[in-house]
Amino acid sequence: MSSKVDYLTCDTCSKKFRPGEVELTCPDCGPDLGTLTVHYDYESVANVLTRDVLDSRQDQSHWRYLEILPVDSRPDALHPRVGWTPLYDLPKLASEVGVGRLWIKDDGLNPSASFKDRASSVGVAHAMEQGRKVITAASTGNAASSLSLFAACAGIRAVIFVPETAPEAKVAQLLMFGADVLAVRGTYDQAFDLCLDTALSQKWYCRNTAVNPYLGEGKKTAALEICEQLRWDVPEAVFVSVGDGCIIGGLWKGFCDAEKLGWIDRKPRIYGVQASGSAPLVHAFDRGDRTVTPEPAETVADSICVGKPRDHIKALRAVRESGGAMIAVDDEQILDAMRTLARKGGVFAEPAGATGFAGLVQAASASMLGKDERVVCLVTGNGLKDVATAISAVDTGPVGIGADLNSVDNWLREQGSKGA
Ligand SMILES: [Zn+2]
């Protein structure tokens, strides 16, 4: 167990645990309410990991924050580069959207093409330190692809539970990385419960979001990067899509950690965006509840098609403590956001990856943001993850023509264009 982790606290009853004292969640509150938050000896870390130290650090990956991660070292076997993803400054798109500045952070550029690599790499490193032989996860696709990649690097067996509706490209990744894939005849929520039960009965390392407190620690690195990439001048608002709530909870933890370490002196408002067909966290936020009531879920954005968000307490805490909000967008807005991000932002996002941007567009047009505010929008997954939806999102298909210049000329004439 990493010596850096000072203690963990239950998100519901605040009970303190020593590292390693409990496997996953608070025994009194259970897996739904008893998710844990990781705490470090911030004073000690602040002495060794300063802004100046980071400035001189060569490592262009999320391991540059090793001192504030729950593992002792970066295992050599985990060589794929995770994190330090680009933060694109897009002034034209900012003025179209109606905000002062807009940066898109493209986490689709991680090794398995999603944000989940931040959590999986830390989770697998943690499992390696514990000498675990089998690691398991339930996933709508991305977390599993990512886990399979890092488990393969580590030489650990990965057993993955996915809903049988998971997109083919994501399943292809799992199989290519050599995971055992169990396609559950049921929803993601059922796959999650089955996986958790199996992990507990088989004593496998569980990479499931929310119930494993160390995963959010990997996810928080995106927030640390945003701070550092903007030279510690944090934006006013951050937008991100929300399924289980682990990414948004992790982001908020990152900004809180950065403040505790003295790197930043204020934190952004965090906006969580759900698909309107899968919006239990939006409804809980609107009701003023601190926990969710499960609902049926249906949306084109498979990665956030979650009826029972597992990290609900941290997600709701993130938006409330930060002064942000949970908002819902419909599938048409998501498809529109995919087109805009691709055509005006140079970023090909999967539906869930574009959902944060769809929420930003809606929030800006509803005057939830100041016209001069600086905003970061996270893209959480690459568009090649779900080609079928990408095809359905574009308004035109390819035009079939003969393999000769006449055919091109004819097409140009039909376009009403004289060509070059
Ligand atoms: Zn508790």
Residues whose N, C-alpha, C, O or C-beta is under 5 A from the ligand:
A	BS01	ZN	C10 T12 C13 S14 K15 C26 D28 C29 G34
